[in-house]
Amino acid sequence: MSNPRILGAREIHLISLYSHWEFGMKPEEFYAKWDVSYEQIALICCRSDSTVRGWFKQGKFRRYPQPNDLRHLAFMDFLLEHFEEVPEQIWQLLCLTHSP
């Protein structure tokens, strides 16, 4: 096993910023903004179709998304809005290909 990298002040500051980041988008907002299905939202959030359908129900059977779900939707919204602005090198670092 290799030696782990030491965290400096910059990295500790970034961890603090990330841990307090209020980056999220409600499923209803994402659904209203983009022409997506519940199934596509389920794919984005790594949830089952029935879980996502539960987010849109009213009453006692309603389910609520977790903070991670809101973050997934906000990040997908960001990517959809800024896809062309992301440099190819970043896509490669993320192990994605930049193909429209």
C-alpha positions as CSV (number, residue, x, y, z in Angstrom):
1,M,0.0,0.0,0.0
2,S,1.3,3.4,-0.9
3,N,1.7,6.3,1.6
4,P,-1.4,8.5,1.7
5,R,-1.1,12.1,0.7
6,I,-0.8,14.5,3.6
7,L,-3.6,17.1,3.9
8,G,-2.4,20.7,3.9
9,A,-4.4,23.8,4.9
10,R,-5.8,24.0,1.4
11,E,-7.2,20.5,1.4
12,I,-8.6,20.9,4.9
13,H,-10.3,24.1,3.8
14,L,-11.8,22.3,0.7
15,I,-13.1,19.5,2.9
16,S,-14.7,22.0,5.2
17,L,-16.3,23.9,2.3
18,Y,-17.6,20.6,0.8
19,S,-19.0,19.4,4.1
20,H,-21.0,22.6,4.5
21,W,-22.0,22.9,0.8
22,E,-25.7,23.4,0.4
23,F,-25.8,22.2,-3.2
24,G,-29.1,20.5,-4.0
25,M,-32.2,20.5,-6.2
26,K,-35.6,19.2,-5.3
27,P,-37.0,16.5,-7.6
28,E,-40.0,18.6,-8.4
29,E,-37.7,21.5,-9.5
30,F,-35.6,19.2,-11.7
31,Y,-38.7,17.5,-13.2
32,A,-40.3,20.9,-14.0
33,K,-37.0,22.2,-15.6
34,W,-36.1,19.2,-17.7
35,D,-38.2,16.9,-19.9
36,V,-37.3,13.8,-17.9
37,S,-39.2,10.8,-16.7
38,Y,-39.3,9.4,-13.1
39,E,-37.2,6.5,-14.5
40,Q,-34.5,8.9,-15.6
41,I,-34.5,10.7,-12.3
42,A,-34.1,7.2,-10.7
43,L,-31.0,6.6,-12.9
44,I,-29.5,9.9,-11.9
45,C,-30.0,9.3,-8.2
46,C,-29.3,5.6,-8.2
47,R,-32.7,4.8,-6.8
48,S,-35.6,2.5,-7.8
49,D,-38.4,3.8,-9.9
50,S,-40.8,3.2,-7.0
51,T,-38.7,5.3,-4.7
52,V,-38.7,8.2,-7.1
53,R,-42.5,7.9,-7.7
54,G,-42.9,8.1,-3.9
55,W,-41.1,11.5,-3.9
56,F,-44.0,12.9,-6.1
57,K,-46.8,11.4,-4.1
58,Q,-48.9,13.3,-1.6
59,G,-50.2,12.1,1.7
60,K,-49.0,9.4,4.2
61,F,-47.3,7.3,1.5
62,R,-45.0,10.1,0.3
63,R,-41.3,9.5,0.5
64,Y,-38.6,12.1,0.8
65,P,-35.3,12.3,-1.0
66,Q,-32.1,12.2,0.9
67,P,-29.5,15.0,0.8
68,N,-27.4,12.8,-1.6
69,D,-30.4,12.6,-4.0
70,L,-30.7,16.4,-4.0
71,R,-27.0,16.7,-4.7
72,H,-27.2,14.3,-7.6
73,L,-30.0,16.3,-9.2
74,A,-28.2,19.6,-8.7
75,F,-25.0,18.2,-10.2
76,M,-26.9,16.7,-13.1
77,D,-28.7,20.1,-13.6
78,F,-25.2,21.8,-13.6
79,L,-23.9,19.3,-16.2
80,L,-26.9,19.8,-18.4
81,E,-26.5,23.6,-18.2
82,H,-22.8,23.7,-18.7
83,F,-21.9,20.5,-20.6
84,E,-20.1,22.3,-23.5
85,E,-18.1,24.5,-21.1
86,V,-16.4,21.6,-19.3
87,P,-12.9,21.0,-20.8
88,E,-12.2,17.6,-22.4
89,Q,-9.4,17.0,-19.9
90,I,-11.9,17.2,-17.0
91,W,-14.1,14.7,-18.7
92,Q,-11.1,12.4,-19.1
93,L,-10.2,12.8,-15.4
94,L,-13.8,11.8,-14.5
95,C,-13.5,8.8,-16.8
96,L,-16.2,10.1,-19.1
97,T,-16.1,10.9,-22.7
98,H,-17.2,14.3,-24.0
99,S,-19.5,13.4,-26.8
100,P,-22.8,15.3,-27.3
